Amino acid sequence: MAILVVYWTGTGNTEIMAQKIHEGIIETGEEADLKTIDEITPMEALEYDRIAFGCPSMGIEELEPEEFLPWYEEVEPFLGDKLIALFGSYGWGEGEWMDAWHERVRDLGLNLFEEGLRINSTPSRKEAEDCKEFGKRFATFNK
């Protein structure tokens, strides 16, 4: 089973989350790749069975519109047979961008793993551990 953790980060907070999720996956014994959206094309991402997408909230609680959203919109129509997870950080509000992302994924009938993981600002030590546990659950879900 091939697992991908792919993300965009602005301040580095979502990158920390991605690294910890990746660590959690690796700790289960599964293989996983960790990539930024600049390091992999949407079509290459589709070679994976499970994909964890990371994007922080931007603007008025939305996915980053200049780089991440166009990349994600290219891959999204082809995610029907994939198990996907969502994660990201936010700096204001209550993390409503994640609620909107969930709704978007559910409206498309995609196979969403759990509720997306959202963390306000830089992950604390405990939140970093939560990211690792999220990665472990994602890697072992329905195995």
C-alpha positions in Angstrom: 0.0 0.0 0.0 1.4 3.4 -1.0 0.8 6.4 1.2 1.4 10.0 0.3 1.5 13.0 2.7 1.4 16.1 0.4 1.0 19.7 1.6 1.5 23.4 1.0 2.7 25.6 3.8 3.0 29.4 4.3 4.5 29.8 7.7 5.8 26.3 8.3 3.0 25.2 10.7 1.4 22.8 8.2 4.8 21.5 7.3 5.4 20.5 11.0 2.1 18.8 10.9 2.9 16.9 7.7 6.3 15.8 9.1 4.6 14.4 12.3 1.9 12.7 10.3 4.5 11.1 8.1 6.5 10.0 11.2 3.3 8.3 12.6 2.7 6.5 9.3 6.4 5.3 9.2 6.1 4.1 12.9 3.4 1.6 11.8 5.8 0.0 9.4 4.1 1.3 6.3 6.0 3.1 3.6 5.1 6.7 2.9 6.3 9.6 0.9 6.3 13.2 2.2 6.1 15.9 -0.5 5.2 19.5 -1.0 2.9 20.2 -4.0 6.0 21.6 -5.8 7.7 18.2 -5.6 4.9 16.1 -7.1 2.4 16.5 -9.9 -1.3 15.9 -9.3 -1.1 12.9 -11.7 1.9 11.4 -9.8 -0.1 11.8 -6.6 -2.7 9.5 -8.0 -0.2 6.6 -8.0 -0.8 6.4 -4.2 -3.6 4.4 -2.5 -3.9 6.8 0.5 -3.3 10.5 0.4 -3.2 13.0 3.3 -3.6 16.5 2.0 -2.3 19.5 4.0 -3.2 23.1 3.5 -3.5 26.0 6.0 -6.4 28.4 6.1 -5.9 31.5 4.1 -7.7 34.8 3.6 -11.2 34.5 4.9 -11.0 30.9 6.0 -10.3 29.3 2.6 -7.8 26.9 1.0 -4.6 28.7 -0.2 -5.9 30.0 -3.6 -2.8 30.7 -5.7 -0.8 27.4 -5.4 -2.6 24.7 -3.4 -6.1 25.1 -4.7 -5.3 24.8 -8.4 -3.0 21.8 -7.7 -5.7 20.2 -5.6 -8.5 20.9 -8.1 -6.5 19.0 -10.7 -6.3 15.8 -8.6 -9.7 16.0 -6.8 -11.8 14.5 -9.7 -9.7 11.3 -9.7 -9.8 10.6 -5.9 -12.8 8.3 -6.0 -11.0 5.1 -5.0 -8.5 6.7 -2.6 -8.6 7.0 1.2 -7.9 10.6 1.9 -7.2 12.6 5.0 -7.2 16.4 5.4 -5.0 18.5 7.8 -3.8 22.0 8.2 -3.2 24.9 10.5 -5.0 28.2 11.0 -4.4 31.4 12.8 -7.7 33.0 13.3 -11.4 32.0 13.5 -12.3 28.5 14.5 -10.8 26.7 11.6 -14.0 27.0 9.4 -11.9 26.4 6.2 -11.6 22.7 7.3 -15.4 22.5 7.7 -15.8 23.8 4.2 -13.1 21.4 2.9 -14.9 18.4 4.6 -18.2 19.5 3.0 -16.6 19.8 -0.4 -15.1 16.3 -0.1 -18.3 14.7 1.2 -20.4 16.4 -1.5 -18.1 14.7 -4.1 -18.7 11.3 -2.4 -15.0 10.8 -1.7 -13.6 8.4 1.0 -12.7 10.8 3.8 -10.7 9.5 6.7 -12.0 10.9 10.1 -12.5 14.6 10.6 -9.6 16.7 9.3 -6.9 17.5 11.7 -6.7 21.3 12.4 -4.3 23.0 14.7 -4.3 26.7 15.7 -0.9 28.2 14.9 2.3 26.2 15.6 1.7 22.7 17.0 2.4 22.3 20.7 4.3 19.2 21.8 1.0 17.5 22.5 -0.5 18.6 19.2 2.6 17.2 17.4 1.9 13.9 19.1 -1.7 14.2 18.0 -0.4 14.5 14.4 1.7 11.3 14.8 -1.3 9.5 16.2 -3.4 10.7 13.3 -0.8 9.4 10.9 -0.8 6.0 12.6 -4.6 5.7 12.4 -4.6 6.8 8.8 -2.0 4.1 7.9 -3.7 1.3 9.7 -7.4 2.2 8.9 -9.3 -0.9 7.7 -6.2 -3.0 7.4 
